[in-house]
Amino acid sequence: MYSLLGQTPLHIASSQQAQQSMIILMRSPNINFSLKNKQDETAEDVARRSGRFHYLFTMCHEAINKL
């Protein structure tokens, strides 16, 4: 699911600092963290630029790497 700007729901949640939405989306087994929007940014890039919840991506990546 993309908007006209190539934003995924995770991009949008990251830009709006919607922590609970980010967590729910990140827990989806079908989430693709590498998708980029029209500005060539991943949702993690957007989170780093937009707010304080970018650490959720680090936690998620660490958990995936332990599997």
HURADA-V366483 format. One record per residue. N is the residue number from 0. RES is the residue in three letters. OMEGA is omega in radians with two decimals (none if undefined). Layout:
# HURADA-V366483
n=N res=RES omega=OMEGA
n=N res=RES omega=OMEGA
This chain:
# HURADA-V366483
n=0 res=MET omega=-3.13
n=1 res=TYR omega=2.98
n=2 res=SER omega=3.12
n=3 res=LEU omega=3.14
n=4 res=LEU omega=3.12
n=5 res=GLY omega=-3.12
n=6 res=GLN omega=2.99
n=7 res=THR omega=3.05
n=8 res=PRO omega=3.13
n=9 res=LEU omega=3.04
n=10 res=HIS omega=-3.09
n=11 res=ILE omega=3.12
n=12 res=ALA omega=3.13
n=13 res=SER omega=-3.12
n=14 res=SER omega=-3.11
n=15 res=GLN omega=-3.13
n=16 res=GLN omega=-3.13
n=17 res=ALA omega=-3.00
n=18 res=GLN omega=-3.10
n=19 res=GLN omega=3.10
n=20 res=SER omega=3.11
n=21 res=MET omega=-3.12
n=22 res=ILE omega=3.13
n=23 res=ILE omega=-3.13
n=24 res=LEU omega=-3.12
n=25 res=MET omega=3.14
n=26 res=ARG omega=3.14
n=27 res=SER omega=-3.14
n=28 res=PRO omega=-3.10
n=29 res=ASN omega=-3.08
n=30 res=ILE omega=3.10
n=31 res=ASN omega=-3.07
n=32 res=PHE omega=-3.06
n=33 res=SER omega=3.13
n=34 res=LEU omega=-3.13
n=35 res=LYS omega=3.09
n=36 res=ASN omega=-3.11
n=37 res=LYS omega=3.08
n=38 res=GLN omega=3.12
n=39 res=ASP omega=3.13
n=40 res=GLU omega=2.96
n=41 res=THR omega=3.08
n=42 res=ALA omega=3.10
n=43 res=GLU omega=3.08
n=44 res=ASP omega=3.13
n=45 res=VAL omega=-3.14
n=46 res=ALA omega=3.12
n=47 res=ARG omega=-3.13
n=48 res=ARG omega=-2.94
n=49 res=SER omega=-3.03
n=50 res=GLY omega=-2.97
n=51 res=ARG omega=-3.05
n=52 res=PHE omega=3.13
n=53 res=HIS omega=3.13
n=54 res=TYR omega=3.12
n=55 res=LEU omega=3.12
n=56 res=PHE omega=3.11
n=57 res=THR omega=3.13
n=58 res=MET omega=-3.11
n=59 res=CYS omega=3.14
n=60 res=HIS omega=3.12
n=61 res=GLU omega=-3.14
n=62 res=ALA omega=3.13
n=63 res=ILE omega=-3.13
n=64 res=ASN omega=3.13
n=65 res=LYS omega=-3.11
n=66 res=LEU omega=none
